[in-house]
Amino acid sequence: MTLGQKIQEFRKKNNLTLIDAAKISGLNEEYIQGIETGRRKPKKIETIKKISNLLKVDIRDIMDMIEP
């Protein structure tokens, strides 16, 4: 499962919209959607931390999901 799929699955399972996910993570909703669809990859550690906080998982789990 890709990082984008994981984010989308978590979001839907928790009845969150892209707007909700953006508010929780502090990321732009278009950016989150880009990650979900595979058009974007998080590159900055600050972004990866925000995603791990959104998903409530360890940052290392997120790092493992990001393809080089």
PDB file of N, CA, C and O in Angstrom:
ATOM      1  N   MET A   1       0.853  -1.174   0.000  1.00  0.00           N
ATOM      2  CA  MET A   1       0.000   0.000   0.000  1.00  0.00           C
ATOM      3  C   MET A   1       0.894   1.230   0.000  1.00  0.00           C
ATOM      4  O   MET A   1       1.867   1.307   0.750  1.00  0.00           O
ATOM      5  N   THR A   2       0.553   2.183  -0.844  1.00  0.00           N
ATOM      6  CA  THR A   2       1.336   3.416  -0.919  1.00  0.00           C
ATOM      7  C   THR A   2       0.949   4.358   0.215  1.00  0.00           C
ATOM      8  O   THR A   2      -0.066   4.164   0.885  1.00  0.00           O
ATOM      9  N   LEU A   3       1.766   5.365   0.415  1.00  0.00           N
ATOM     10  CA  LEU A   3       1.467   6.377   1.428  1.00  0.00           C
ATOM     11  C   LEU A   3       0.148   7.067   1.111  1.00  0.00           C
ATOM     12  O   LEU A   3      -0.667   7.289   2.007  1.00  0.00           O
ATOM     13  N   GLY A   4      -0.068   7.407  -0.156  1.00  0.00           N
ATOM     14  CA  GLY A   4      -1.308   8.061  -0.553  1.00  0.00           C
ATOM     15  C   GLY A   4      -2.530   7.205  -0.260  1.00  0.00           C
ATOM     16  O   GLY A   4      -3.548   7.703   0.220  1.00  0.00           O
ATOM     17  N   GLN A   5      -2.424   5.927  -0.550  1.00  0.00           N
ATOM     18  CA  GLN A   5      -3.534   5.013  -0.261  1.00  0.00           C
ATOM     19  C   GLN A   5      -3.782   4.919   1.243  1.00  0.00           C
ATOM     20  O   GLN A   5      -4.926   4.860   1.695  1.00  0.00           O
ATOM     21  N   LYS A   6      -2.703   4.907   2.001  1.00  0.00           N
ATOM     22  CA  LYS A   6      -2.821   4.822   3.457  1.00  0.00           C
ATOM     23  C   LYS A   6      -3.513   6.071   4.009  1.00  0.00           C
ATOM     24  O   LYS A   6      -4.388   5.968   4.869  1.00  0.00           O
ATOM     25  N   ILE A   7      -3.122   7.239   3.520  1.00  0.00           N
ATOM     26  CA  ILE A   7      -3.748   8.481   3.970  1.00  0.00           C
ATOM     27  C   ILE A   7      -5.232   8.475   3.620  1.00  0.00           C
ATOM     28  O   ILE A   7      -6.075   8.799   4.457  1.00  0.00           O
ATOM     29  N   GLN A   8      -5.542   8.110   2.391  1.00  0.00           N
ATOM     30  CA  GLN A   8      -6.936   8.109   1.960  1.00  0.00           C
ATOM     31  C   GLN A   8      -7.762   7.101   2.763  1.00  0.00           C
ATOM     32  O   GLN A   8      -8.890   7.396   3.158  1.00  0.00           O
ATOM     33  N   GLU A   9      -7.206   5.927   3.001  1.00  0.00           N
ATOM     34  CA  GLU A   9      -7.908   4.913   3.788  1.00  0.00           C
ATOM     35  C   GLU A   9      -8.179   5.423   5.206  1.00  0.00           C
ATOM     36  O   GLU A   9      -9.289   5.285   5.720  1.00  0.00           O
ATOM     37  N   PHE A  10      -7.165   6.008   5.826  1.00  0.00           N
ATOM     38  CA  PHE A  10      -7.323   6.545   7.178  1.00  0.00           C
ATOM     39  C   PHE A  10      -8.385   7.640   7.189  1.00  0.00           C
ATOM     40  O   PHE A  10      -9.244   7.677   8.069  1.00  0.00           O
ATOM     41  N   ARG A  11      -8.315   8.520   6.211  1.00  0.00           N
ATOM     42  CA  ARG A  11      -9.249   9.636   6.128  1.00  0.00           C
ATOM     43  C   ARG A  11     -10.687   9.142   6.016  1.00  0.00           C
ATOM     44  O   ARG A  11     -11.573   9.620   6.724  1.00  0.00           O
ATOM     45  N   LYS A  12     -10.910   8.192   5.130  1.00  0.00           N
ATOM     46  CA  LYS A  12     -12.260   7.683   4.921  1.00  0.00           C
ATOM     47  C   LYS A  12     -12.751   6.876   6.121  1.00  0.00           C
ATOM     48  O   LYS A  12     -13.915   6.978   6.510  1.00  0.00           O
ATOM     49  N   LYS A  13     -11.865   6.081   6.702  1.00  0.00           N
ATOM     50  CA  LYS A  13     -12.226   5.272   7.866  1.00  0.00           C
ATOM     51  C   LYS A  13     -12.652   6.167   9.035  1.00  0.00           C
ATOM     52  O   LYS A  13     -13.521   5.800   9.826  1.00  0.00           O
ATOM     53  N   ASN A  14     -12.039   7.323   9.127  1.00  0.00           N
ATOM     54  CA  ASN A  14     -12.328   8.254  10.216  1.00  0.00           C
ATOM     55  C   ASN A  14     -13.289   9.372   9.804  1.00  0.00           C
ATOM     56  O   ASN A  14     -13.433  10.376  10.502  1.00  0.00           O
ATOM     57  N   ASN A  15     -13.943   9.178   8.655  1.00  0.00           N
ATOM     58  CA  ASN A  15     -14.932  10.146   8.152  1.00  0.00           C
ATOM     59  C   ASN A  15     -14.387  11.567   8.092  1.00  0.00           C
ATOM     60  O   ASN A  15     -15.060  12.522   8.481  1.00  0.00           O
ATOM     61  N   LEU A  16     -13.153  11.690   7.596  1.00  0.00           N
ATOM     62  CA  LEU A  16     -12.533  12.997   7.459  1.00  0.00           C
ATOM     63  C   LEU A  16     -12.561  13.430   5.998  1.00  0.00           C
ATOM     64  O   LEU A  16     -12.326  12.621   5.101  1.00  0.00           O
ATOM     65  N   THR A  17     -12.845  14.684   5.765  1.00  0.00           N
ATOM     66  CA  THR A  17     -12.735  15.244   4.421  1.00  0.00           C
ATOM     67  C   THR A  17     -11.292  15.693   4.214  1.00  0.00           C
ATOM     68  O   THR A  17     -10.490  15.683   5.148  1.00  0.00           O
ATOM     69  N   LEU A  18     -10.973  16.081   3.004  1.00  0.00           N
ATOM     70  CA  LEU A  18      -9.647  16.650   2.750  1.00  0.00           C
ATOM     71  C   LEU A  18      -9.449  17.911   3.586  1.00  0.00           C
ATOM     72  O   LEU A  18      -8.348  18.172   4.073  1.00  0.00           O
ATOM     73  N   ILE A  19     -10.512  18.688   3.751  1.00  0.00           N
ATOM     74  CA  ILE A  19     -10.428  19.901   4.571  1.00  0.00           C
ATOM     75  C   ILE A  19     -10.105  19.539   6.012  1.00  0.00           C
ATOM     76  O   ILE A  19      -9.268  20.186   6.642  1.00  0.00           O
ATOM     77  N   ASP A  20     -10.767  18.504   6.542  1.00  0.00           N
ATOM     78  CA  ASP A  20     -10.493  18.055   7.914  1.00  0.00           C
ATOM     79  C   ASP A  20      -9.031  17.612   8.049  1.00  0.00           C
ATOM     80  O   ASP A  20      -8.343  17.989   8.997  1.00  0.00           O
ATOM     81  N   ALA A  21      -8.576  16.815   7.094  1.00  0.00           N
ATOM     82  CA  ALA A  21      -7.201  16.319   7.135  1.00  0.00           C
ATOM     83  C   ALA A  21      -6.210  17.472   7.064  1.00  0.00           C
ATOM     84  O   ALA A  21      -5.172  17.453   7.725  1.00  0.00           O
ATOM     85  N   ALA A  22      -6.536  18.468   6.265  1.00  0.00           N
ATOM     86  CA  ALA A  22      -5.661  19.642   6.148  1.00  0.00           C
ATOM     87  C   ALA A  22      -5.601  20.401   7.472  1.00  0.00           C
ATOM     88  O   ALA A  22      -4.527  20.825   7.898  1.00  0.00           O
ATOM     89  N   LYS A  23      -6.738  20.571   8.115  1.00  0.00           N
ATOM     90  CA  LYS A  23      -6.760  21.272   9.402  1.00  0.00           C
ATOM     91  C   LYS A  23      -5.969  20.514  10.464  1.00  0.00           C
ATOM     92  O   LYS A  23      -5.226  21.116  11.241  1.00  0.00           O
ATOM     93  N   ILE A  24      -6.129  19.210  10.494  1.00  0.00           N
ATOM     94  CA  ILE A  24      -5.431  18.389  11.495  1.00  0.00           C
ATOM     95  C   ILE A  24      -3.925  18.401  11.254  1.00  0.00           C
ATOM     96  O   ILE A  24      -3.142  18.546  12.193  1.00  0.00           O
ATOM     97  N   SER A  25      -3.524  18.249   9.998  1.00  0.00           N
ATOM     98  CA  SER A  25      -2.105  18.122   9.683  1.00  0.00           C
ATOM     99  C   SER A  25      -1.389  19.452   9.500  1.00  0.00           C
ATOM    100  O   SER A  25      -0.173  19.540   9.671  1.00  0.00           O
ATOM    101  N   GLY A  26      -2.142  20.479   9.153  1.00  0.00           N
ATOM    102  CA  GLY A  26      -1.508  21.758   8.848  1.00  0.00           C
ATOM    103  C   GLY A  26      -0.993  21.828   7.424  1.00  0.00           C
ATOM    104  O   GLY A  26      -0.253  22.746   7.072  1.00  0.00           O
ATOM    105  N   LEU A  27      -1.382  20.860   6.603  1.00  0.00           N
ATOM    106  CA  LEU A  27      -0.986  20.843   5.201  1.00  0.00           C
ATOM    107  C   LEU A  27      -2.140  21.349   4.342  1.00  0.00           C
ATOM    108  O   LEU A  27      -3.295  21.334   4.768  1.00  0.00           O
ATOM    109  N   ASN A  28      -1.825  21.787   3.156  1.00  0.00           N
ATOM    110  CA  ASN A  28      -2.814  22.263   2.206  1.00  0.00           C
ATOM    111  C   ASN A  28      -3.624  21.069   1.686  1.00  0.00           C
ATOM    112  O   ASN A  28      -3.056  20.008   1.425  1.00  0.00           O
ATOM    113  N   GLU A  29      -4.925  21.227   1.537  1.00  0.00           N
ATOM    114  CA  GLU A  29      -5.764  20.110   1.099  1.00  0.00           C
ATOM    115  C   GLU A  29      -5.407  19.637  -0.313  1.00  0.00           C
ATOM    116  O   GLU A  29      -5.482  18.441  -0.595  1.00  0.00           O
ATOM    117  N   GLU A  30      -5.022  20.551  -1.197  1.00  0.00           N
ATOM    118  CA  GLU A  30      -4.609  20.145  -2.540  1.00  0.00           C
ATOM    119  C   GLU A  30      -3.326  19.311  -2.494  1.00  0.00           C
ATOM    120  O   GLU A  30      -3.139  18.388  -3.286  1.00  0.00           O
ATOM    121  N   TYR A  31      -2.455  19.656  -1.556  1.00  0.00           N
ATOM    122  CA  TYR A  31      -1.205  18.902  -1.397  1.00  0.00           C
ATOM    123  C   TYR A  31      -1.504  17.483  -0.919  1.00  0.00           C
ATOM    124  O   TYR A  31      -0.930  16.517  -1.422  1.00  0.00           O
ATOM    125  N   ILE A  32      -2.406  17.365   0.055  1.00  0.00           N
ATOM    126  CA  ILE A  32      -2.793  16.038   0.559  1.00  0.00           C
ATOM    127  C   ILE A  32      -3.415  15.218  -0.566  1.00  0.00           C
ATOM    128  O   ILE A  32      -3.106  14.037  -0.723  1.00  0.00           O
ATOM    129  N   GLN A  33      -4.288  15.844  -1.344  1.00  0.00           N
ATOM    130  CA  GLN A  33      -4.914  15.145  -2.458  1.00  0.00           C
ATOM    131  C   GLN A  33      -3.858  14.692  -3.466  1.00  0.00           C
ATOM    132  O   GLN A  33      -3.963  13.602  -4.029  1.00  0.00           O
ATOM    133  N   GLY A  34      -2.859  15.513  -3.691  1.00  0.00           N
ATOM    134  CA  GLY A  34      -1.772  15.142  -4.591  1.00  0.00           C
ATOM    135  C   GLY A  34      -1.008  13.927  -4.097  1.00  0.00           C
ATOM    136  O   GLY A  34      -0.608  13.077  -4.892  1.00  0.00           O
ATOM    137  N   ILE A  35      -0.805  13.839  -2.802  1.00  0.00           N
ATOM    138  CA  ILE A  35      -0.132  12.671  -2.224  1.00  0.00           C
ATOM    139  C   ILE A  35      -1.036  11.447  -2.366  1.00  0.00           C
ATOM    140  O   ILE A  35      -0.575  10.368  -2.740  1.00  0.00           O
ATOM    141  N   GLU A  36      -2.327  11.618  -2.067  1.00  0.00           N
ATOM    142  CA  GLU A  36      -3.265  10.500  -2.167  1.00  0.00           C
ATOM    143  C   GLU A  36      -3.316   9.920  -3.575  1.00  0.00           C
ATOM    144  O   GLU A  36      -3.415   8.704  -3.740  1.00  0.00           O
ATOM    145  N   THR A  37      -3.250  10.773  -4.584  1.00  0.00           N
ATOM    146  CA  THR A  37      -3.338  10.314  -5.974  1.00  0.00           C
ATOM    147  C   THR A  37      -1.989   9.899  -6.553  1.00  0.00           C
ATOM    148  O   THR A  37      -1.923   9.388  -7.671  1.00  0.00           O
ATOM    149  N   GLY A  38      -0.917  10.117  -5.800  1.00  0.00           N
ATOM    150  CA  GLY A  38       0.403   9.722  -6.261  1.00  0.00           C
ATOM    151  C   GLY A  38       1.103  10.750  -7.121  1.00  0.00           C
ATOM    152  O   GLY A  38       2.187  10.483  -7.641  1.00  0.00           O
ATOM    153  N   ARG A  39       0.501  11.931  -7.284  1.00  0.00           N
ATOM    154  CA  ARG A  39       1.139  12.978  -8.084  1.00  0.00           C
ATOM    155  C   ARG A  39       2.242  13.697  -7.326  1.00  0.00           C
ATOM    156  O   ARG A  39       3.132  14.292  -7.934  1.00  0.00           O
ATOM    157  N   ARG A  40       2.187  13.643  -6.003  1.00  0.00           N
ATOM    158  CA  ARG A  40       3.190  14.340  -5.173  1.00  0.00           C
ATOM    159  C   ARG A  40       3.757  13.372  -4.157  1.00  0.00           C
ATOM    160  O   ARG A  40       3.113  12.395  -3.773  1.00  0.00           O
ATOM    161  N   LYS A  41       4.972  13.661  -3.731  1.00  0.00           N
ATOM    162  CA  LYS A  41       5.623  12.906  -2.667  1.00  0.00           C
ATOM    163  C   LYS A  41       6.147  13.900  -1.641  1.00  0.00           C
ATOM    164  O   LYS A  41       6.747  14.912  -2.004  1.00  0.00           O
ATOM    165  N   PRO A  42       5.925  13.617  -0.370  1.00  0.00           N
ATOM    166  CA  PRO A  42       6.484  14.516   0.644  1.00  0.00           C
ATOM    167  C   PRO A  42       7.999  14.379   0.668  1.00  0.00           C
ATOM    168  O   PRO A  42       8.526  13.267   0.673  1.00  0.00           O
ATOM    169  N   LYS A  43       8.694  15.503   0.682  1.00  0.00           N
ATOM    170  CA  LYS A  43      10.159  15.479   0.667  1.00  0.00           C
ATOM    171  C   LYS A  43      10.759  16.074   1.935  1.00  0.00           C
ATOM    172  O   LYS A  43      11.842  15.671   2.361  1.00  0.00           O
ATOM    173  N   LYS A  44      10.067  17.019   2.532  1.00  0.00           N
ATOM    174  CA  LYS A  44      10.597  17.670   3.724  1.00  0.00           C
ATOM    175  C   LYS A  44      10.221  16.887   4.979  1.00  0.00           C
ATOM    176  O   LYS A  44       9.118  16.349   5.083  1.00  0.00           O
ATOM    177  N   ILE A  45      11.136  16.833   5.911  1.00  0.00           N
ATOM    178  CA  ILE A  45      10.898  16.109   7.148  1.00  0.00           C
ATOM    179  C   ILE A  45       9.722  16.706   7.919  1.00  0.00           C
ATOM    180  O   ILE A  45       8.991  15.977   8.589  1.00  0.00           O
ATOM    181  N   GLU A  46       9.534  18.011   7.833  1.00  0.00           N
ATOM    182  CA  GLU A  46       8.411  18.650   8.528  1.00  0.00           C
ATOM    183  C   GLU A  46       7.082  18.138   7.977  1.00  0.00           C
ATOM    184  O   GLU A  46       6.134  17.916   8.730  1.00  0.00           O
ATOM    185  N   THR A  47       7.021  17.954   6.671  1.00  0.00           N
ATOM    186  CA  THR A  47       5.811  17.438   6.035  1.00  0.00           C
ATOM    187  C   THR A  47       5.567  15.993   6.456  1.00  0.00           C
ATOM    188  O   THR A  47       4.432  15.607   6.735  1.00  0.00           O
ATOM    189  N   ILE A  48       6.615  15.210   6.502  1.00  0.00           N
ATOM    190  CA  ILE A  48       6.493  13.808   6.900  1.00  0.00           C
ATOM    191  C   ILE A  48       6.019  13.709   8.348  1.00  0.00           C
ATOM    192  O   ILE A  48       5.228  12.828   8.683  1.00  0.00           O
ATOM    193  N   LYS A  49       6.499  14.607   9.205  1.00  0.00           N
ATOM    194  CA  LYS A  49       6.041  14.642  10.597  1.00  0.00           C
ATOM    195  C   LYS A  49       4.555  14.971  10.669  1.00  0.00           C
ATOM    196  O   LYS A  49       3.825  14.367  11.454  1.00  0.00           O
ATOM    197  N   LYS A  50       4.105  15.915   9.863  1.00  0.00           N
ATOM    198  CA  LYS A  50       2.691  16.296   9.857  1.00  0.00           C
ATOM    199  C   LYS A  50       1.816  15.134   9.409  1.00  0.00           C
ATOM    200  O   LYS A  50       0.736  14.912   9.957  1.00  0.00           O
ATOM    201  N   ILE A  51       2.286  14.397   8.412  1.00  0.00           N
ATOM    202  CA  ILE A  51       1.526  13.240   7.937  1.00  0.00           C
ATOM    203  C   ILE A  51       1.488  12.157   9.005  1.00  0.00           C
ATOM    204  O   ILE A  51       0.447  11.533   9.214  1.00  0.00           O
ATOM    205  N   SER A  52       2.608  11.925   9.683  1.00  0.00           N
ATOM    206  CA  SER A  52       2.616  10.904  10.736  1.00  0.00           C
ATOM    207  C   SER A  52       1.688  11.296  11.878  1.00  0.00           C
ATOM    208  O   SER A  52       1.047  10.433  12.478  1.00  0.00           O
ATOM    209  N   ASN A  53       1.609  12.583  12.183  1.00  0.00           N
ATOM    210  CA  ASN A  53       0.676  13.043  13.214  1.00  0.00           C
ATOM    211  C   ASN A  53      -0.768  12.849  12.765  1.00  0.00           C
ATOM    212  O   ASN A  53      -1.616  12.443  13.560  1.00  0.00           O
ATOM    213  N   LEU A  54      -1.049  13.134  11.507  1.00  0.00           N
ATOM    214  CA  LEU A  54      -2.393  12.940  10.969  1.00  0.00           C
ATOM    215  C   LEU A  54      -2.813  11.482  11.090  1.00  0.00           C
ATOM    216  O   LEU A  54      -3.919  11.178  11.537  1.00  0.00           O
ATOM    217  N   LEU A  55      -1.919  10.582  10.687  1.00  0.00           N
ATOM    218  CA  LEU A  55      -2.228   9.152  10.695  1.00  0.00           C
ATOM    219  C   LEU A  55      -2.070   8.508  12.066  1.00  0.00           C
ATOM    220  O   LEU A  55      -2.476   7.367  12.286  1.00  0.00           O
ATOM    221  N   LYS A  56      -1.472   9.263  12.980  1.00  0.00           N
ATOM    222  CA  LYS A  56      -1.211   8.757  14.335  1.00  0.00           C
ATOM    223  C   LYS A  56      -0.331   7.507  14.296  1.00  0.00           C
ATOM    224  O   LYS A  56      -0.608   6.503  14.953  1.00  0.00           O
ATOM    225  N   VAL A  57       0.736   7.605  13.505  1.00  0.00           N
ATOM    226  CA  VAL A  57       1.713   6.525  13.403  1.00  0.00           C
ATOM    227  C   VAL A  57       3.115   7.091  13.592  1.00  0.00           C
ATOM    228  O   VAL A  57       3.330   8.299  13.494  1.00  0.00           O
ATOM    229  N   ASP A  58       4.045   6.216  13.859  1.00  0.00           N
ATOM    230  CA  ASP A  58       5.441   6.608  14.022  1.00  0.00           C
ATOM    231  C   ASP A  58       5.989   7.126  12.698  1.00  0.00           C
ATOM    232  O   ASP A  58       5.665   6.603  11.632  1.00  0.00           O
ATOM    233  N   ILE A  59       6.805   8.139  12.777  1.00  0.00           N
ATOM    234  CA  ILE A  59       7.370   8.745  11.566  1.00  0.00           C
ATOM    235  C   ILE A  59       8.163   7.729  10.739  1.00  0.00           C
ATOM    236  O   ILE A  59       8.221   7.843   9.514  1.00  0.00           O
ATOM    237  N   ARG A  60       8.765   6.753  11.387  1.00  0.00           N
ATOM    238  CA  ARG A  60       9.514   5.720  10.655  1.00  0.00           C
ATOM    239  C   ARG A  60       8.603   4.913   9.748  1.00  0.00           C
ATOM    240  O   ARG A  60       9.014   4.479   8.671  1.00  0.00           O
ATOM    241  N   ASP A  61       7.349   4.710  10.188  1.00  0.00           N
ATOM    242  CA  ASP A  61       6.389   3.987   9.328  1.00  0.00           C
ATOM    243  C   ASP A  61       6.103   4.764   8.055  1.00  0.00           C
ATOM    244  O   ASP A  61       5.957   4.179   6.982  1.00  0.00           O
ATOM    245  N   ILE A  62       6.024   6.082   8.177  1.00  0.00           N
ATOM    246  CA  ILE A  62       5.792   6.933   7.015  1.00  0.00           C
ATOM    247  C   ILE A  62       7.018   6.890   6.097  1.00  0.00           C
ATOM    248  O   ILE A  62       6.881   6.775   4.879  1.00  0.00           O
ATOM    249  N   MET A  63       8.196   6.982   6.675  1.00  0.00           N
ATOM    250  CA  MET A  63       9.428   6.955   5.887  1.00  0.00           C
ATOM    251  C   MET A  63       9.516   5.662   5.073  1.00  0.00           C
ATOM    252  O   MET A  63       9.981   5.676   3.934  1.00  0.00           O
ATOM    253  N   ASP A  64       9.073   4.556   5.651  1.00  0.00           N
ATOM    254  CA  ASP A  64       9.106   3.271   4.941  1.00  0.00           C
ATOM    255  C   ASP A  64       8.147   3.238   3.763  1.00  0.00           C
ATOM    256  O   ASP A  64       8.352   2.482   2.812  1.00  0.00           O
ATOM    257  N   MET A  65       7.098   4.056   3.821  1.00  0.00           N
ATOM    258  CA  MET A  65       6.100   4.064   2.741  1.00  0.00           C
ATOM    259  C   MET A  65       6.489   4.962   1.582  1.00  0.00           C
ATOM    260  O   MET A  65       5.929   4.843   0.492  1.00  0.00           O
ATOM    261  N   ILE A  66       7.440   5.858   1.800  1.00  0.00           N
ATOM    262  CA  ILE A  66       7.839   6.793   0.754  1.00  0.00           C
ATOM    263  C   ILE A  66       8.853   6.128  -0.149  1.00  0.00           C
ATOM    264  O   ILE A  66       9.931   5.720   0.284  1.00  0.00           O
ATOM    265  N   GLU A  67       8.481   6.028  -1.421  1.00  0.00           N
ATOM    266  CA  GLU A  67       9.388   5.420  -2.393  1.00  0.00           C
ATOM    267  C   GLU A  67      10.419   6.461  -2.814  1.00  0.00           C
ATOM    268  O   GLU A  67      10.091   7.639  -2.954  1.00  0.00           O
ATOM    269  N   PRO A  68      11.670   6.029  -3.016  1.00  0.00           N
ATOM    270  CA  PRO A  68      12.716   6.984  -3.424  1.00  0.00           C
ATOM    271  C   PRO A  68      12.458   7.609  -4.771  1.00  0.00           C
ATOM    272  O   PRO A  68      13.253   8.426  -5.234  1.00  0.00           O
TER     273      PRO A  68
END
